[in-house]
Amino acid sequence: MAIQKKHGKGRLDKWYKLAKEKGYRARAAFKLIQLNKKYGFLEKSKVVLDLCAAPGSWCQVASECMPAGSLIIGVDLAPIKPIPRVISFQSDITTDKCRATIRTHIKHLKADTVLHDGAPNVGTAWVQDAFSQAELVLQSMKLATEFLKEGGTFVTKVFRSKDYNPLLWVFKQLFTSVEATKPPSSRNVSAEIFVVCRGYKAPKRLDPKFLDSRHVFAELADPTPNNEAKVFNPEKKRRKREGYEEGDYTQHKEISVTEFINTTDPIAILGSYHKLSFQQLPNGDLALATLERLEDTTNEIRTCCEDLRVLGKKEFRNLLKWRLKVREKFGLSSKKKKDENEESEEVADVAPMDDELAIQEELQRLRDNENAEKKKERRKENERKRKDIVRMQMHMITPTDIGMEQAGIGGESMFGIKVVNREGAGDKIASGEMVESESEEDEDGPSSDEEPDEEEDQLERELDSLYTSYQDQQQDRDSKLRAKRARKDYEAEEWDGFSENDDASAVDSGEPTIKTPKSDNLSNKAAFFFDQDIFQELGGLDEAEDDDSAIDIDVDTEPKEKIDSNKKPAPESKSKSKSKNTPAPVGTQEDEWESSDEDAQSAEPRKKDGRLDIDIITAEAMVLAQQIATGEKTSQDVVDDGFNKLAFRDTDGLPEWFLEDETKHSRPHRPITKAAAEAIKEKLRAINARPIKKVREAKARKKFKATQRIEKLRKKSALIAEDEGVSERDKAQAISRLMSRAAKKKPKQQVKLVVAKGANRGISGRPRGVKGKYKIVDSRMKKDIRAQKRVAKKQKR
Ligand SMILES: C[S@@+](CC[C@H](N)C(=O)[O-])C[C@H]1O[C@@H](n2cnc3c(N)ncnc32)[C@H](O)[C@@H]1O
C-alpha cells in the first residue's frame, strides 16, 4: 500500500479517528460503508472480490455486511493481515498469476460484486499517476468481466482526469447502470470519485478494444465535444502558447457555405470557422449557385456569413434556420440524418445533438431564461416593497408629506401606492397583475432569491436586539443614562393619556388630559398638526359666526391657552408660550414643574433621608452645581436654559438609535471650567484608587482575626490578674510573656523539596521519612535553584 503520512494534519480527520475507534484498518472503510448504504450491494452478495484490498478495511466491512457463509477474496500487492471469513493473498492484479490464484479460490462460482479501490503510489507526477490509476481501473474491470456474474456490481475508484470520460464510456457499454458518486468520507481535496456500475451485461463476446488502454484512452478521448456550448456560450479566450495546429498555419478559417448546408454538425462549423464563403470553386458548384439565387439567402444572411466571430445568439439562430430551409428545398431531409446517426451505434450516446433539436432546445432555453428573469424582477420588486413597508412600520422611514396623508389614505397604504406609482406600476396593480405575481411567488415557496433577503432581515433583527442590549448595558453603567431613561419613562407615562379609557375617565373626573385629536383620515402626526390652536380657532369661526372679531380671538386665547398648556406635552406648551411672548402665569408654570419634579423624583434614586442621591460625574454638572451653589444661577435659569432652538426638534417616528446618536449634537455645549474638569478627574482617580472587593474582604478578614486574638488575650490576662495566689510582679511577667508570644509571628512552615529519583521516582503521595510540607521536584529544578543561589551570592560580593 502506498505509504501515507499518518501525522499529516489533514489525515487525522474525523473519519480517521472513527476508523480507529471502530477497529477498521483504514478510514477508507467508511467510503465503502457509505457507498453500500446508498446502493445496498453487499447485503445481496454471496461472493465478493476485493481488488487492491490492503490493509483490508473494505474486506472488514464486507465481512460485516454480507450474509453468513459468504466468500470474500482480497488481493493486493501488499500483504493483508488475516481477517476472519476473508481469503487474502498477495499479488499484482495486472498479472495472469493473480487471475489464476483468484480462479483457484473462487472455483466454479461467480462474484456478485467486484470492488476496486486501487491506487498506485500517488504523489510524484500527477498526470502519470492519474493515467496509471486509470489503467489499473481498466485492469480491474478486465478481472471483473471474467469473474462477475450477469447483473453483478462493479465498484471502482476513478480519478477525475482526462481519462475519466473514456472510462465511463467503457463502463456504460458493459453495465446497465453507471453512477459516479463521491462519498462524504472521501476528502474534498482528493480527485477520487467512485463509480458504481450495476447490472453487468455479461456479453458473450467482448471487444478486446474495450479493455485496451491504448484504444480506450487514446481514441475515445473527449467523446462529447460540446459544440453547442462553443457557439452559444463561447468561452473567454485565454492566451494559448501551443502555436498553430498541425498543418494549419492560418488564423482565419473559411469554409464553403454549401458545406455548412450539407454537414450533419452545423454547430461545429459555426464554432470553429470564421467565415462561410459564397465564393465559387474553379470547377463550379451548382449547389452554391442555386443557393445564391434563393429568396431566403438575404443580404443579412450574407453579412452574417462574412464574419461568424462577431455574431450573437440571434444571428446564429437565423443562420441555422436558414440552413434548415435550404436543406428542405434541396430535399435533404432530417430523417436521413437521423438514420446516419443511428449507423454510428455506440456513438449515439455521445453524438452531437441534432441541429433542429438544438435550435428548438436553444429557443426553449432562451424563452425559459427570459421568463425566469421576468419572474426574478417581479420577486425583487415585491420584496423591495415588503421591506419598505416593514421599514415604515419600524419608523425608519417617515411620511413627511402631510398633504398626501390628508388625501384620506392611511399612511402605510399611501406609501405603498406612492412607491408603486413612482415605478409606473399602478396600472398593473389595477389590472390585478401584481396580485398574480405574488400568488405565483407563494406557489413557488421560498426561493433561493429570497434567502439573502431573509438573511438580511434576520441580520437586522439581530442588530436591533444587540442595540437594545447595548443600551441596557450602557444604562446599567452610566448613571447619566439611567436618569435619562427614567425621564423618558416618565414622559412615556404622560403619553399614556392617549388611550380612550383614560380619556373618558379623565373627562369624568374633570381632570385636564391630553386629548387624542379627532380626525378620521389623518395620521397621528397630521392630526396633531391640525389640532393646533390656530386651526381650532378657524374651526370655531364656523361654529360661532358671531365671534369673528380679531379682538375676540385675542381675548379668548388666554384662558384657552391655560387649558391647552395642560392638553399638550409640556415642552410643546412651553415653546408656544415663548414664541408668542405671552408670559404664562408664574404660578401655573411652577406648579407644572413641581408636579413633573415630583414624578421624576419617584423615578430617581434617593438617600435614606429622602434627599436625591445625585452623583456629579461630569464637568458640566460640576460647573452647574457650582453656579447654583454660589447663586450665580437659579433653578429657574437652569429651566430656561433648557429651551433653545434645538429643544423642539421634530423627533416623531425617528428610530431610537438615531435619536440616541443625535442627542450628542443636538444640545448646546455648556462651557466648563478648568477647576471643574480637574475636580472631576480627581474624583474619578479616587474612585479608581479604591481597592477591589477581594482586597477589601481580605483586609476585613485580617482585621476580624486580629480583634479575635486581642479578645482572647484580654480574657486570658483578666484570668491571670484575678488569680489571688500569685504576686503582682509574677502576674505582670506572665501577662507580658503572653503579649510577646502573641506578637511573635509564627515562622512560615518550610516546604521541603524532594527529588523524584530512586525510590521517590513516580510515587504518588507522601515520600517516606518526609514530614511537614513537601514538594516533589526533578533533580534539574533543584540544581537550577542551587545555581541561582550561587549566582545571587556572587553578585552580592
Ligand atoms: C487505497 S489502498 C486500498 C485500501 C483498501 N481498499 C482498504 O480498505 O484498506 C490502494 C491499494 O492498492 C494497491 N495496489 C496498487 N497497485 C496494485 C496492483 N497493481 N495490484 C494490487 N494492488 C495494487 C496498493 O498496494 C494499496 O494497498
The ligand as a Gaussian input file, in Angstrom:
#p B3LYP/6-31G(d) Opt

LIG

0 1
 C       -6.185000       2.919000      -1.094000
 S       -5.405000       1.426000      -0.895000
 C       -6.714000       0.334000      -0.734000
 C       -7.359000       0.412000       0.615000
 C       -8.344000      -0.676000       0.828000
 N       -9.491000      -0.545000      -0.009000
 C       -8.772000      -0.723000       2.255000
 O       -9.918000      -0.558000       2.505000
 O       -7.967000      -0.966000       3.142000
 C       -4.783000       1.089000      -2.509000
 C       -4.088000      -0.215000      -2.610000
 O       -3.903000      -0.526000      -3.994000
 C       -2.800000      -1.395000      -4.023000
 N       -2.310000      -1.591000      -5.377000
 C       -1.805000      -0.666000      -6.221000
 N       -1.445000      -1.236000      -7.374000
 C       -1.738000      -2.550000      -7.287000
 C       -1.605000      -3.638000      -8.161000
 N       -1.095000      -3.500000      -9.355000
 N       -2.010000      -4.844000      -7.732000
 C       -2.525000      -4.997000      -6.489000
 N       -2.684000      -3.988000      -5.622000
 C       -2.291000      -2.790000      -6.014000
 C       -1.801000      -0.727000      -3.105000
 O       -0.867000      -1.683000      -2.630000
 C       -2.713000      -0.209000      -2.000000
 O       -2.701000      -1.044000      -0.877000

